[in-house]
Amino acid sequence: SGGLRPGSRGLRPLRTSAHNLAKKRATAHVMASSSGADMNTLLEVWGAPALTYIEPVFRPPAEGNSLILQVTNGCSWNKCTFCEMYTSDSKKFRLKPLEVIEEEIKQLARLGSSMQSLNRVFLGDGDAMMLPFERLLAIMRLLM
């Protein structure tokens, strides 16, 4: 199911059918969150108020001084036999609506000088990099 295969640019990870299914779900959720729903509805779908990280938080040691911006909850795969990080009911995989991410970034920007010591943003949760490129790009643009 995992592993590496040769490619024109060296070795690249094999994509499993579960990974592809998660990407399709992510794309469908992106489209649904862009439907014009109001913020209260979007927060209800997400399951937490804006700027509230759905616990537990797993902060990589290298990101100790970074702002963690939760853009997903849980892990899209969540079947690794060695990992129990995202097994609680509160960590069921889902995407944070882009409108909620935008509102959180606006709220953080209003904090002004208290945020100046931050020079890095870590996109959480367990598998934020599985998001479609277009969604990651939209998040990066919001952060600029």
DSSP file with accessible surface (Angstrom, degrees, kcal/mol):
  #  RESIDUE AA STRUCTURE BP1 BP2  ACC     N-H-->O    O-->H-N    N-H-->O    O-->H-N    TCO  KAPPA ALPHA  PHI   PSI    X-CA   Y-CA   Z-CA
    1    1 A S              0   0  129      0, 0.0     2,-0.1     0, 0.0    16,-0.0   0.000 360.0 360.0 360.0 -37.2    0.0    0.0    0.0
    2    2 A G        +     0   0   49     13,-0.1     2,-0.2    11,-0.0    13,-0.1  -0.351 360.0  96.1-108.4-162.3    2.8    2.5    0.6
    3    3 A G        -     0   0   48     11,-0.2    11,-2.4    -2,-0.1     2,-0.3  -0.623  64.6 -68.8 116.0-173.3    6.3    2.8   -0.7
    4    4 A L  E     -A   13   0A 111      9,-0.2     7,-0.1    -2,-0.2    -2,-0.0  -0.889  32.8-168.0-122.5 152.0    8.2    4.5   -3.4
    5    5 A R  E     -A   12   0A 100      7,-2.1     7,-2.1    -2,-0.3     2,-0.1  -0.976  33.5 -98.2-134.8 151.3    8.2    4.1   -7.2
    6    6 A P  E     +A   11   0A 112      0, 0.0     2,-0.3     0, 0.0     5,-0.2  -0.370  47.6 170.8 -67.8 145.7   10.6    5.5   -9.8
    7    7 A G  E >   -A   10   0A  26      3,-1.6     3,-1.5    -2,-0.1     0, 0.0  -0.908  50.8 -92.2-144.4 175.1    9.5    8.6  -11.6
    8    8 A S  T 3  S+     0   0  119      1,-0.3     3,-0.1    -2,-0.3    -1,-0.0   0.733 126.3  45.4 -66.1 -19.2   10.9   11.2  -13.9
    9    9 A R  T 3  S-     0   0  239      1,-0.4    -1,-0.3     0, 0.0     2,-0.2  -0.175 125.5 -90.5-114.4  36.0   12.0   13.3  -10.9
   10   10 A G  E <  S-A    7   0A  43     -3,-1.5    -3,-1.6     2,-0.0    -1,-0.4  -0.624  84.0  -8.9  93.6-151.6   13.5   10.6   -8.8
   11   11 A L  E     -A    6   0A 118     -2,-0.2    -7,-0.0    -5,-0.2    -3,-0.0  -0.651  63.7-178.7 -86.3 140.3   11.5    8.6   -6.3
   12   12 A R  E     -A    5   0A 121     -7,-2.1    -7,-2.1    -2,-0.3    -2,-0.0  -0.972  33.2 -94.9-136.0 151.2    8.0    9.6   -5.5
   13   13 A P  E     -A    4   0A  67      0, 0.0     2,-0.3     0, 0.0    -9,-0.2  -0.333  36.9-116.8 -67.5 144.7    5.4    8.1   -3.0
   14   14 A L        -     0   0   67    -11,-2.4     2,-0.5     1,-0.0   -11,-0.2  -0.580  27.3-132.1 -73.3 141.9    2.9    5.6   -4.2
   15   15 A R        -     0   0  133     -2,-0.3     2,-0.1   -13,-0.1   -13,-0.1  -0.856  18.3-146.8 -98.9 126.1   -0.6    6.9   -3.8
   16   16 A T     >  -     0   0   28     -2,-0.5     4,-2.3     1,-0.1     5,-0.2  -0.477  24.8-113.3 -86.8 162.7   -3.1    4.5   -2.3
   17   17 A S  H  > S+     0   0  103      1,-0.2     4,-2.4     2,-0.2     5,-0.2   0.869 119.3  55.5 -64.0 -33.1   -6.7    4.2   -3.2
   18   18 A A  H  > S+     0   0   27      2,-0.2     4,-2.4     1,-0.2    -1,-0.2   0.907 106.7  50.1 -65.9 -38.5   -7.5    5.5    0.4
   19   19 A H  H  > S+     0   0   27      2,-0.2     4,-2.1     1,-0.2    -2,-0.2   0.930 111.3  48.4 -63.7 -44.0   -5.4    8.5   -0.2
   20   20 A N  H  X S+     0   0   71     -4,-2.3     4,-2.1     1,-0.2    -2,-0.2   0.896 110.3  51.7 -63.7 -38.9   -7.1    9.2   -3.5
   21   21 A L  H  X S+     0   0   81     -4,-2.4     4,-2.5     1,-0.2    -1,-0.2   0.925 108.4  51.5 -63.1 -42.2  -10.5    8.8   -1.8
   22   22 A A  H  X S+     0   0    3     -4,-2.4     4,-2.5     1,-0.2    -2,-0.2   0.905 108.7  51.2 -62.0 -39.8   -9.5   11.3    0.9
   23   23 A K  H  X S+     0   0   78     -4,-2.1     4,-2.4     2,-0.2    -1,-0.2   0.906 109.3  50.4 -64.9 -39.0   -8.5   13.8   -1.8
   24   24 A K  H  X S+     0   0  151     -4,-2.1     4,-2.4     1,-0.2    -2,-0.2   0.922 111.3  48.5 -64.2 -41.6  -11.9   13.4   -3.5
   25   25 A R  H  X S+     0   0  157     -4,-2.5     4,-2.6     2,-0.2    -2,-0.2   0.907 110.3  52.0 -63.4 -41.2  -13.6   14.0   -0.2
   26   26 A A  H  X S+     0   0    0     -4,-2.5     4,-2.4     2,-0.2    -2,-0.2   0.932 110.0  48.4 -61.2 -44.0  -11.5   17.0    0.4
   27   27 A T  H  X S+     0   0   65     -4,-2.4     4,-2.1     1,-0.2    -2,-0.2   0.928 111.6  49.6 -63.3 -42.5  -12.4   18.5   -3.0
   28   28 A A  H  X S+     0   0   58     -4,-2.4     4,-2.2     1,-0.2    -1,-0.2   0.917 111.2  49.6 -63.2 -39.3  -16.1   17.8   -2.4
   29   29 A H  H  X S+     0   0   47     -4,-2.6     4,-2.7     1,-0.2    -1,-0.2   0.893 107.0  55.1 -68.4 -37.0  -15.9   19.5    1.0
   30   30 A V  H  X S+     0   0   33     -4,-2.4     4,-1.0     1,-0.2    -1,-0.2   0.940 109.7  47.0 -59.0 -45.7  -14.1   22.5   -0.5
   31   31 A M  H >< S+     0   0  134     -4,-2.1     3,-0.5     1,-0.2    -2,-0.2   0.919 112.5  49.5 -64.7 -39.6  -17.0   22.9   -3.0
   32   32 A A  H >< S+     0   0   60     -4,-2.2     3,-1.5     1,-0.2     5,-0.3   0.902 108.1  52.6 -67.5 -38.4  -19.6   22.5   -0.2
   33   33 A S  H 3< S+     0   0    5     -4,-2.7     3,-0.4     1,-0.3    -1,-0.2   0.699 103.4  59.4 -73.2 -15.1  -17.9   25.1    2.0
   34   34 A S  T << S+     0   0   72     -4,-1.0    -1,-0.3    -3,-0.5    -2,-0.2   0.209  74.8 102.8 -93.1  17.0  -18.0   27.6   -0.8
   35   35 A S  S <  S-     0   0   90     -3,-1.5    -1,-0.2     1,-0.1    -2,-0.1   0.439 100.3-102.5 -83.3   0.3  -21.7   27.4   -1.1
   36   36 A G        +     0   0   68     -3,-0.4    -2,-0.1     1,-0.2    -3,-0.1   0.650  62.3 162.8  90.7  15.3  -22.3   30.7    0.7
   37   37 A A        -     0   0   35     -5,-0.3    -1,-0.2    -4,-0.2     2,-0.0  -0.321  43.6-103.1 -65.2 151.0  -23.4   29.3    4.1
   38   38 A D     >  -     0   0   94      1,-0.1     4,-2.3     4,-0.0     3,-0.2  -0.284  31.2-105.1 -74.6 163.9  -23.2   31.8    6.9
   39   39 A M  H  > S+     0   0   59      1,-0.2     4,-2.9     2,-0.2     5,-0.2   0.881 118.3  55.4 -59.6 -40.0  -20.4   31.7    9.5
   40   40 A N  H  > S+     0   0  120      1,-0.2     4,-2.0     2,-0.2    -1,-0.2   0.918 109.8  46.7 -61.2 -41.3  -22.5   30.2   12.2
   41   41 A T  H  > S+     0   0   66     -3,-0.2     4,-2.4     2,-0.2    -1,-0.2   0.928 112.6  49.9 -65.3 -42.8  -23.4   27.3   10.0
   42   42 A L  H  X S+     0   0    9     -4,-2.3     4,-2.4     1,-0.2    -2,-0.2   0.906 111.1  48.8 -63.7 -40.6  -19.8   26.8    8.9
   43   43 A L  H  X>S+     0   0   31     -4,-2.9     4,-2.6     2,-0.2     5,-1.0   0.874 109.6  52.8 -66.7 -35.4  -18.6   26.8   12.5
   44   44 A E  H  <5S+     0   0  162     -4,-2.0    -2,-0.2    -5,-0.2    -1,-0.2   0.925 109.9  47.9 -65.0 -42.8  -21.3   24.3   13.4
   45   45 A V  H  <5S+     0   0   82     -4,-2.4    -2,-0.2     1,-0.2    -1,-0.2   0.921 112.8  49.0 -62.2 -42.8  -20.1   22.0   10.5
   46   46 A W  H  <5S-     0   0    1     -4,-2.4    -2,-0.2    -5,-0.2    -1,-0.2   0.893 105.4-134.5 -65.8 -40.7  -16.5   22.4   11.7
   47   47 A G  T  <5 +     0   0   52     -4,-2.6    -3,-0.2     1,-0.2    -4,-0.1   0.616  70.0  64.3  99.1  12.3  -17.5   21.6   15.3
   48   48 A A  S   <S-     0   0   14     -5,-1.0    -1,-0.2     6,-0.1    -2,-0.1  -0.985  84.3 -94.7-159.7 152.9  -15.6   24.3   17.2
   49   49 A P    >   -     0   0   83      0, 0.0     3,-1.4     0, 0.0    -9,-0.0  -0.277  60.5 -79.2 -64.6 158.3  -15.6   28.1   17.6
   50   50 A A  T 3  S+     0   0   19      1,-0.3     3,-0.1     3,-0.0    51,-0.1  -0.260 118.4  19.4 -56.3 145.4  -13.1   30.1   15.5
   51   51 A L  T 3  S+     0   0   78      1,-0.2     2,-0.6    49,-0.1    -1,-0.3   0.666  95.4 122.0  63.4  20.6   -9.6   30.1   16.8
   52   52 A T    <   -     0   0   62     -3,-1.4     2,-0.4    -4,-0.1    -1,-0.2  -0.959  56.9-142.9-112.4 119.8  -10.3   27.0   18.9
   53   53 A Y        -     0   0   39     -2,-0.6     2,-0.6    -3,-0.1     4,-0.1  -0.666  21.3-120.7 -81.7 129.2   -8.1   24.0   18.2
   54   54 A I        -     0   0   16     -2,-0.4    -1,-0.1     2,-0.1    -6,-0.1  -0.597  54.8 -87.6 -72.3 117.0   -9.9   20.8   18.4
   55   55 A E  S    S+     0   0  125     -2,-0.6     2,-0.1     2,-0.1    -1,-0.1  -0.320  99.8  55.4 -72.1 156.1   -8.1   18.8   21.1
   56   56 A P  S    S-     0   0   49      0, 0.0     2,-0.5     0, 0.0    -2,-0.1   0.574  70.8-155.5 -79.4 156.3   -5.8   17.1   21.5
   57   57 A V        -     0   0   55     -2,-0.1     2,-0.6    -4,-0.1    -2,-0.1  -0.838   5.9-164.1 -97.0 130.2   -3.1   19.2   19.9
   58   58 A F        -     0   0   61     -2,-0.5    67,-0.1    -3,-0.0    27,-0.0  -0.921  10.7-171.3-114.8 101.2    0.0   17.4   18.6
   59   59 A R        -     0   0  114     -2,-0.6     5,-0.1    65,-0.0    -2,-0.0  -0.838  22.2-129.2 -96.9 118.5    2.7   20.1   18.1
   60   60 A P    >   -     0   0   44      0, 0.0     3,-2.2     0, 0.0    -2,-0.0  -0.399  21.7-123.3 -61.2 137.4    5.8   18.9   16.3
   61   61 A P  G >  S+     0   0  130      0, 0.0     3,-1.6     0, 0.0     4,-0.1   0.867 111.2  58.8 -52.7 -36.9    8.9   19.8   18.3
   62   62 A A  G 3  S+     0   0   83      1,-0.3     3,-0.3     2,-0.1    -3,-0.0   0.670 103.3  54.3 -68.3 -13.9   10.4   21.8   15.4
   63   63 A E  G X   +     0   0   28     -3,-2.2     3,-1.8     1,-0.2    -1,-0.3   0.089  69.1 122.4-106.1  22.8    7.2   23.9   15.4
   64   64 A G  T <  S+     0   0   40     -3,-1.6    -1,-0.2     1,-0.3    -2,-0.1   0.782  82.4  35.6 -56.8 -30.2    7.5   24.9   19.0
   65   65 A N  T 3  S+     0   0  145     -3,-0.3    54,-0.3    -4,-0.1    55,-0.3   0.266 100.6 102.0-107.5  10.1    7.5   28.7   18.2
   66   66 A S  S <  S-     0   0    7     -3,-1.8     2,-0.5    52,-0.1    55,-0.2  -0.609  76.7-113.3 -93.8 155.1    5.2   28.5   15.2
   67   67 A L  E     -b  121   0B  38     53,-2.3    55,-3.4    -2,-0.2     2,-0.7  -0.739  30.2-142.0 -78.2 126.2    1.5   29.5   15.0
   68   68 A I  E     -b  122   0B  22     -2,-0.5     2,-0.7    53,-0.2    55,-0.2  -0.866  15.3-168.3 -93.2 117.8   -0.5   26.3   14.4
   69   69 A L  E     -b  123   0B   5     53,-2.9    55,-2.2    -2,-0.7     2,-0.7  -0.923  16.0-142.5-106.0 107.4   -3.3   27.1   12.0
   70   70 A Q  E     +b  124   0B   4     -2,-0.7    55,-0.2    53,-0.2   -19,-0.1  -0.617  34.6 159.7 -76.5 112.5   -5.6   24.1   12.0
   71   71 A V        +     0   0    0     53,-3.3    25,-2.3    -2,-0.7     2,-0.3   0.539  69.3  24.2-108.7 -14.9   -6.9   23.6    8.5
   72   72 A T  E    S-C   95   0C   0     52,-1.5     2,-0.4    23,-0.2    23,-0.2  -0.913  73.0-133.9-135.9 168.0   -7.9   20.0    8.9
   73   73 A N  E     -C   94   0C   0     21,-2.7    21,-1.5    -2,-0.3    18,-0.1  -0.994  67.2 -17.3-123.7 132.7   -8.9   17.9   11.8
   74   74 A G  S    S-     0   0    0     -2,-0.4    53,-0.8    19,-0.2    52,-0.5  -0.240  94.7 -55.0  74.6-162.3   -7.5   14.4   12.3
   75   75 A C        -     0   0   25     16,-0.5    18,-0.3    11,-0.3    53,-0.0  -0.960  29.8-143.5-123.8 134.6   -5.8   12.4    9.7
   76   76 A S  S    S+     0   0   20     -2,-0.4    -1,-0.1     1,-0.1   -54,-0.0   0.774 104.3  33.8 -68.6 -25.5   -7.2   11.4    6.3
   77   77 A W  S    S+     0   0   81    -55,-0.0    -1,-0.1    -3,-0.0    -2,-0.0   0.918  72.0 166.8 -92.7 -61.3   -5.6    8.0    6.4
   78   78 A N        +     0   0   62      1,-0.1    -2,-0.0    48,-0.0    -3,-0.0   0.765  45.7 102.1  52.0  35.8   -5.7    7.1   10.1
   79   79 A K        +     0   0  143      3,-0.0     2,-0.3     0, 0.0    -1,-0.1   0.252  36.6 130.0-128.0  10.4   -4.8    3.5    9.6
   80   80 A C    >   -     0   0   50      1,-0.2     3,-1.2     2,-0.1    -3,-0.0  -0.534  52.9-144.7 -68.3 127.7   -1.1    3.4   10.6
   81   81 A T  T 3  S+     0   0  146     -2,-0.3    -1,-0.2     1,-0.2     0, 0.0   0.748  96.9  51.8 -67.7 -22.1   -0.7    0.5   13.0
   82   82 A F  T 3  S+     0   0  173      1,-0.0     2,-0.5     2,-0.0    -1,-0.2   0.544  99.0  77.2 -90.0  -6.9    2.0    2.4   15.0
   83   83 A C    <   +     0   0   32     -3,-1.2     3,-0.1     1,-0.1    -1,-0.0  -0.897  34.0 161.4-117.5 129.6    0.0    5.6   15.4
   84   84 A E    >   +     0   0  156     -2,-0.5     3,-1.0     1,-0.1     4,-0.2   0.105  48.0 111.1-121.9  19.5   -2.8    6.4   17.9
   85   85 A M  T 3  S+     0   0   77      1,-0.2     3,-0.3     2,-0.1    -1,-0.1   0.836  85.1  31.1 -66.5 -34.1   -2.6   10.1   17.7
   86   86 A Y  T 3  S+     0   0   23      1,-0.2   -11,-0.3    -3,-0.1    -1,-0.2  -0.088  85.3 106.4-119.7  36.2   -5.9   10.7   15.9
   87   87 A T    <   +     0   0   86     -3,-1.0    -1,-0.2   -13,-0.1    -2,-0.1   0.628  50.4 102.4 -93.4 -11.6   -8.1    7.9   17.1
   88   88 A S  S >  S-     0   0   49     -3,-0.3     3,-1.8    -4,-0.2    -3,-0.0  -0.325  83.2-115.1 -71.7 154.8  -10.4    9.9   19.5
   89   89 A D  G >  S+     0   0  158      1,-0.3     3,-1.3     2,-0.2    -1,-0.1   0.841 115.6  60.7 -57.4 -34.1  -13.9   10.7   18.3
   90   90 A S  G 3  S+     0   0   54      1,-0.3    -1,-0.3   -35,-0.0    -2,-0.0   0.681  98.8  59.7 -68.8 -14.9  -13.1   14.4   18.3
   91   91 A K  G <   +     0   0    0     -3,-1.8   -16,-0.5   -18,-0.1    -1,-0.3   0.098  68.0 142.2-103.8  23.7  -10.3   13.8   15.8
   92   92 A K    <   -     0   0  155     -3,-1.3   -16,-0.1   -18,-0.1   -19,-0.1  -0.445  64.3 -96.5 -62.8 134.4  -12.5   12.3   13.0
   93   93 A F        +     0   0   49    -18,-0.3     2,-0.3    -2,-0.1   -19,-0.2  -0.259  64.1 137.6 -63.5 132.7  -11.0   13.7    9.7
   94   94 A R  E     -C   73   0C  63    -21,-1.5   -21,-2.7    -3,-0.1     2,-0.3  -0.958  46.6-111.4-163.1 161.3  -12.7   16.8    8.2
   95   95 A L  E     -C   72   0C   4     -2,-0.3   -23,-0.2   -23,-0.2   -24,-0.0  -0.760  26.7-122.1 -97.3 144.5  -11.6   20.0    6.6
   96   96 A K        -     0   0    3    -25,-2.3     5,-0.1    -2,-0.3   -53,-0.1  -0.713  40.4-105.1 -79.8 131.2  -12.0   23.4    8.1
   97   97 A P    >>  -     0   0    1      0, 0.0     4,-2.0     0, 0.0     3,-0.8  -0.295  22.8-126.5 -56.9 139.2  -14.2   25.5    5.8
   98   98 A L  H 3> S+     0   0   38      1,-0.3     4,-2.7     2,-0.2     5,-0.2   0.858 109.8  59.1 -57.3 -34.7  -12.0   28.1    4.0
   99   99 A E  H 3> S+     0   0   45      1,-0.2     4,-2.1     2,-0.2    -1,-0.3   0.864 105.2  49.2 -64.7 -34.1  -14.3   30.9    5.2
  100  100 A V  H <> S+     0   0    0     -3,-0.8     4,-2.6     2,-0.2    -1,-0.2   0.918 110.0  50.9 -70.5 -41.9  -13.6   29.9    8.8
  101  101 A I  H  X S+     0   0    0     -4,-2.0     4,-2.5     1,-0.2    -2,-0.2   0.939 110.4  50.1 -59.5 -44.4   -9.8   29.9    8.1
  102  102 A E  H  X S+     0   0   74     -4,-2.7     4,-2.3     1,-0.2    -2,-0.2   0.928 110.4  49.1 -60.9 -43.9  -10.1   33.4    6.6
  103  103 A E  H  X S+     0   0   50     -4,-2.1     4,-2.4     1,-0.2    -1,-0.2   0.910 110.7  51.0 -63.6 -40.0  -12.0   34.7    9.6
  104  104 A E  H  X S+     0   0    3     -4,-2.6     4,-2.6     2,-0.2    -1,-0.2   0.919 108.9  50.4 -64.2 -42.0   -9.4   33.2   11.9
  105  105 A I  H  X S+     0   0   24     -4,-2.5     4,-2.5     1,-0.2    -1,-0.2   0.913 110.3  50.5 -63.7 -39.2   -6.6   34.9   10.0
  106  106 A K  H  X S+     0   0   99     -4,-2.3     4,-1.7     2,-0.2    -1,-0.2   0.918 110.6  49.3 -63.0 -42.7   -8.5   38.2   10.2
  107  107 A Q  H  X S+     0   0   56     -4,-2.4     4,-0.6     1,-0.2    -2,-0.2   0.909 111.5  48.9 -63.6 -41.2   -8.9   37.8   14.0
  108  108 A L  H >< S+     0   0   24     -4,-2.6     3,-1.2     1,-0.2     4,-0.4   0.901 107.6  54.8 -64.2 -40.0   -5.2   37.0   14.3
  109  109 A A  H >< S+     0   0   74     -4,-2.5     3,-1.5     1,-0.3    -1,-0.2   0.854 100.2  60.9 -62.3 -33.9   -4.2   40.0   12.3
  110  110 A R  H 3< S+     0   0  168     -4,-1.7    -1,-0.3     1,-0.3    -2,-0.2   0.715  90.3  69.6 -66.7 -19.0   -6.3   42.2   14.7
  111  111 A L  T X< S+     0   0   90     -3,-1.2     3,-1.6    -4,-0.6    -1,-0.3   0.698  80.7 171.2 -71.9 -19.3   -4.0   41.1   17.5
  112  112 A G  G X   +     0   0   36     -3,-1.5     3,-2.3    -4,-0.4     4,-0.3  -0.173  58.0  21.0  57.3-119.8   -1.3   43.2   15.8
  113  113 A S  G >  S+     0   0   94      1,-0.3     3,-1.2     2,-0.2     4,-0.3   0.744 115.6  65.8 -61.9 -26.7    1.9   43.6   17.7
  114  114 A S  G <  S+     0   0   76     -3,-1.6    -1,-0.3     1,-0.2     3,-0.2   0.703 103.9  48.6 -69.5 -14.5    1.4   40.6   19.9
  115  115 A M  G X  S+     0   0   43     -3,-2.3     3,-1.6     1,-0.1    -1,-0.2   0.471  84.5  92.6 -98.6  -3.6    1.7   38.4   16.8
  116  116 A Q  T <  S+     0   0  156     -3,-1.2    -1,-0.1    -4,-0.3    -2,-0.1   0.757  75.7  63.8 -66.7 -23.3    4.9   40.1   15.5
  117  117 A S  T 3  S+     0   0  109     -4,-0.3     2,-0.4    -3,-0.2    -1,-0.3   0.675  85.6  90.9 -75.4 -13.1    7.2   37.6   17.3
  118  118 A L    <   +     0   0   56     -3,-1.6   -52,-0.1     1,-0.1     3,-0.1  -0.673  41.3 164.1 -83.8 130.6    5.7   34.8   15.1
  119  119 A N        +     0   0  140     -2,-0.4     2,-0.3   -54,-0.3    -1,-0.1   0.351  60.1  51.8-124.7   4.2    7.6   34.2   11.9
  120  120 A R        -     0   0  120    -55,-0.3   -53,-2.3   -57,-0.1     2,-0.4  -0.995  58.0-157.0-140.9 148.3    6.2   30.8   10.9
  121  121 A V  E     -b   67   0B  62     -2,-0.3     2,-0.5   -55,-0.2   -53,-0.2  -0.992   9.5-157.1-124.0 128.5    2.8   29.2   10.4
  122  122 A F  E     -b   68   0B  54    -55,-3.4   -53,-2.9    -2,-0.4     2,-0.7  -0.928  14.0-138.9-105.3 124.7    2.4   25.4   10.7
  123  123 A L  E     -b   69   0B  20     -2,-0.5     5,-0.3   -55,-0.2     2,-0.3  -0.758  39.4-142.8 -85.9 117.4   -0.7   24.1    8.9
  124  124 A G  E     +b   70   0B   0    -55,-2.2   -53,-3.3    -2,-0.7   -52,-1.5  -0.652  47.4  60.6-107.7 160.2   -2.3   21.4   11.1
  125  125 A D  S >  S-     0   0   10    -54,-0.3     3,-0.8    -2,-0.3   -52,-0.1  -0.110  88.3 -64.8-117.4-125.8   -3.7   18.8   11.8
  126  126 A G  T 3  S+     0   0   32    -52,-0.5   -51,-0.2     1,-0.3     3,-0.1   0.703 125.2  14.4 -66.5 -24.0   -2.4   15.3   11.0
  127  127 A D  T >   +     0   0   39    -53,-0.8     3,-1.7     1,-0.1    -1,-0.3  -0.178  68.6 142.7-149.3  47.7   -2.5   15.5    7.2
  128  128 A A  G X  S+     0   0    4     -3,-0.8     3,-1.6    -5,-0.3    -4,-0.1   0.806  70.1  67.4 -64.2 -26.2   -2.9   19.0    6.0
  129  129 A M  G 3  S+     0   0  129      1,-0.3    -1,-0.3    -6,-0.1     7,-0.1   0.559  83.7  73.1 -76.4  -3.0   -0.6   18.4    3.0
  130  130 A M  G <  S+     0   0    4     -3,-1.7    -1,-0.3     2,-0.0    -2,-0.2   0.596  73.6 112.2 -82.2  -6.8   -3.2   16.0    1.5
  131  131 A L  S <  S-     0   0    4     -3,-1.6  -108,-0.1    -4,-0.2     5,-0.1  -0.285  83.9 -92.4 -63.3 148.1   -5.3   19.0    0.6
  132  132 A P    >>  -     0   0   14      0, 0.0     4,-2.2     0, 0.0     3,-0.7  -0.287  35.5-115.1 -58.9 146.8   -5.6   19.8   -3.1
  133  133 A F  H 3> S+     0   0  140      1,-0.3     4,-2.9     2,-0.2     5,-0.2   0.875 114.8  57.6 -51.8 -42.5   -3.0   22.3   -4.3
  134  134 A E  H 3> S+     0   0  138      1,-0.2     4,-2.1     2,-0.2    -1,-0.3   0.885 107.8  46.9 -60.6 -37.7   -5.7   24.9   -5.1
  135  135 A R  H <> S+     0   0    7     -3,-0.7     4,-2.2     2,-0.2    -1,-0.2   0.917 112.0  49.4 -71.4 -42.1   -6.9   24.9   -1.5
  136  136 A L  H  X S+     0   0   30     -4,-2.2     4,-2.6     1,-0.2    -2,-0.2   0.920 111.2  50.8 -61.2 -41.1   -3.4   25.1   -0.1
  137  137 A L  H  X S+     0   0   54     -4,-2.9     4,-2.6    -5,-0.2    -2,-0.2   0.917 108.1  52.0 -62.7 -42.1   -2.7   28.0   -2.4
  138  138 A A  H  X S+     0   0   29     -4,-2.1     4,-1.8    -5,-0.2    -1,-0.2   0.915 110.5  48.5 -61.5 -40.2   -5.9   29.8   -1.3
  139  139 A I  H  X S+     0   0    0     -4,-2.2     4,-1.5     2,-0.2    -2,-0.2   0.933 110.5  50.9 -65.9 -43.6   -4.8   29.3    2.4
  140  140 A M  H  X S+     0   0   78     -4,-2.6     4,-0.9     1,-0.2     3,-0.2   0.909 108.4  52.2 -61.2 -40.2   -1.3   30.7    1.6
  141  141 A R  H >< S+     0   0  164     -4,-2.6     3,-0.6     1,-0.2    -1,-0.2   0.874 106.3  53.9 -64.6 -36.2   -2.8   33.7   -0.2
  142  142 A L  H 3< S+     0   0   48     -4,-1.8    -1,-0.2     1,-0.2    -2,-0.2   0.834 107.2  52.3 -65.2 -31.0   -4.9   34.4    2.9
  143  143 A L  H 3<        0   0   59     -4,-1.5    -1,-0.2    -3,-0.2    -2,-0.2   0.660 360.0 360.0 -79.5 -15.3   -1.8   34.4    5.0
  144  144 A M    <<        0   0  188     -4,-0.9    -3,-0.0    -3,-0.6    -4,-0.0  -0.357 360.0 360.0 -78.0 360.0    0.0   37.0    2.8
